Amino acid sequence: MTEQPCILIAGAAGQVGVELQRSFAGFGKIVAVDLETVDLANADQTRALVRRVSPTLSSRCRLHSRRSRRVPARPGHAINATAPRILAEEALRLDALLVHYSTDYVSTAKAAALVETDEPGPLNVYGESKLAGEQAIQQVGGRFLIFRTSWVYGPHGNNFLLTMLRLARERDRLSIVDDQFGSPTTSIELARATRAVTEGVLGGQFGTPQEWSGLYHMTCADSTTWFGFAKAIFAGRKSVSS
Ligand SMILES: NC(=O)c1ccc[n+]([C@@H]2O[C@H](COP(=O)([O-])OP(=O)(O)OC[C@H]3O[C@@H](n4cnc5c(N)ncnc54)[C@H](OP(=O)(O)O)[C@@H]3O)[C@@H](O)[C@H]2O)c1
């Protein structure tokens, strides 16, 4: 009998972590951990966790949020840059697959859609630390998938959709910026696509790890502005101005 995969999900209480637990149901044994169980900013704790769980598949959803852009030091560095290196090293040791999420904040905005081969140009401290995390995983190597995503929203956690719905209960009129473009991506679709790709790579559909290990953009289709996103959320129910 083949042993079932063990999936370690860090940042499990976050919006993507919750959906990953749903989407990977039935795929294997899930070990879901959050800040209460392990502080990913603590290298020893992170190593000890991976060694204890010994996963075949590890998914990391923790971020240090974009709120950090106003902080001059590098508060998110331990979580966004150092933790991915440690997880990649541990994954390599176990020959496990590491799935890691990054962000469009690692890229300079441009008129056309962002592609994986664009030169990175982090937009802020958050983008710098997430780029360092991507590079650390790539340097360590092994079996890994880095998914850059954007504007994640869904039924849980802090996100634009839930913020708009809350503000709509508190205010008659909302004013939203109309000059930044992005691809809103539901946490549900992100988790579903993550499972589909993971099943594909583990099932040998995409060739060898040397062929599929790498960095990919993973978002829902199309793009809009925050204003366009807000208009879609309210669809005629609320007065929204840019
Ligand atoms: N949200 C977006 O729009 C967006 C866009 C692009 C990329 N991403 C990437 O997608 C991934 C998932 O994002 P998300 O929106 O699901 O994040 P999230 O909702 O903020 O979830 C992060 C989770 O990690 C936990 N956590 C915080 N500090 C930790 C620590 N030191 N050690 C261990 N766990 C800790 C948090 O717990 P607490 O709640 O207790 O802090 C929370 O449960 C991230 O890697 C992020 O960079 C997100």
The ligand as a MOL file (V3000), in Angstrom:
LIG
                    3D

  0  0  0     0  0            999 V3000
M  V30 BEGIN CTAB
M  V30 COUNTS 48 52 0 0 0
M  V30 BEGIN ATOM
M  V30 1 N -3.3080 38.6060 0.7900 0
M  V30 2 C -2.9090 38.9920 -0.4190 0
M  V30 3 O -3.5200 39.8500 -1.0650 0
M  V30 4 C -1.6860 38.3580 -1.0280 0
M  V30 5 C -1.2360 38.8240 -2.2730 0
M  V30 6 C -0.1220 38.2440 -2.8440 0
M  V30 7 C 0.5290 37.2110 -2.2020 0
M  V30 8 N 0.0800 36.7720 -1.0020 0 CHG=1
M  V30 9 C 0.8220 35.7010 -0.3520 0
M  V30 10 O -0.0740 34.6280 -0.0850 0
M  V30 11 C 0.3150 34.0020 1.1350 0
M  V30 12 C -0.9070 33.8290 2.0040 0
M  V30 13 O -1.4360 35.1030 2.3450 0
M  V30 14 P -2.7430 35.2790 3.2410 0
M  V30 15 O -3.4690 36.4470 2.6820 0
M  V30 16 O -3.4380 33.9750 3.4240 0 CHG=-1
M  V30 17 O -2.1060 35.6980 4.6340 0
M  V30 18 P -2.8720 35.9220 6.0250 0
M  V30 19 O -4.3490 35.8220 5.8390 0
M  V30 20 O -2.2900 37.1630 6.6350 0
M  V30 21 O -2.4280 34.6570 6.8750 0
M  V30 22 C -1.1740 34.5420 7.4670 0
M  V30 23 C -1.2650 33.5580 8.6390 0
M  V30 24 O 0.0410 33.3500 9.2140 0
M  V30 25 C -0.0140 33.5330 10.6230 0
M  V30 26 N 1.2450 34.0680 11.1670 0
M  V30 27 C 1.5610 35.3540 11.4460 0
M  V30 28 N 2.8230 35.4710 11.8980 0
M  V30 29 C 3.3100 34.2150 11.9390 0
M  V30 30 C 4.5340 33.6860 12.3740 0
M  V30 31 N 5.5410 34.4680 12.8020 0
M  V30 32 N 4.7050 32.3520 12.3420 0
M  V30 33 C 3.7090 31.5440 11.9090 0
M  V30 34 N 2.5190 31.9780 11.4750 0
M  V30 35 C 2.3110 33.3230 11.4940 0
M  V30 36 C -1.1000 34.5280 10.7980 0
M  V30 37 O -1.5510 34.4600 12.1150 0
M  V30 38 P -2.1310 35.8090 12.8060 0
M  V30 39 O -3.4380 36.0440 12.1220 0
M  V30 40 O -2.2120 35.4040 14.2340 0
M  V30 41 O -1.1220 36.8990 12.5300 0
M  V30 42 C -2.1380 34.0830 9.7490 0
M  V30 43 O -2.9220 33.0400 10.2380 0
M  V30 44 C 1.4330 34.8480 1.7300 0
M  V30 45 O 2.6770 34.2250 1.5130 0
M  V30 46 C 1.3650 36.1470 0.9740 0
M  V30 47 O 2.6220 36.7820 0.8430 0
M  V30 48 C -1.0120 37.3110 -0.4080 0
M  V30 END ATOM
M  V30 BEGIN BOND
M  V30 1 1 1 2
M  V30 2 2 2 3
M  V30 3 1 2 4
M  V30 4 1 4 5
M  V30 5 2 4 48
M  V30 6 2 5 6
M  V30 7 1 6 7
M  V30 8 2 7 8
M  V30 9 1 8 9
M  V30 10 1 8 48
M  V30 11 1 9 10
M  V30 12 1 9 46
M  V30 13 1 10 11
M  V30 14 1 11 12
M  V30 15 1 11 44
M  V30 16 1 12 13
M  V30 17 1 13 14
M  V30 18 2 14 15
M  V30 19 1 14 16
M  V30 20 1 14 17
M  V30 21 1 17 18
M  V30 22 2 18 19
M  V30 23 1 18 20
M  V30 24 1 18 21
M  V30 25 1 21 22
M  V30 26 1 22 23
M  V30 27 1 23 24
M  V30 28 1 23 42
M  V30 29 1 24 25
M  V30 30 1 25 26
M  V30 31 1 25 36
M  V30 32 1 26 27
M  V30 33 1 26 35
M  V30 34 2 27 28
M  V30 35 1 28 29
M  V30 36 1 29 30
M  V30 37 2 29 35
M  V30 38 1 30 31
M  V30 39 2 30 32
M  V30 40 1 32 33
M  V30 41 2 33 34
M  V30 42 1 34 35
M  V30 43 1 36 37
M  V30 44 1 36 42
M  V30 45 1 37 38
M  V30 46 2 38 39
M  V30 47 1 38 40
M  V30 48 1 38 41
M  V30 49 1 42 43
M  V30 50 1 44 45
M  V30 51 1 44 46
M  V30 52 1 46 47
M  V30 END BOND
M  V30 END CTAB
M  END
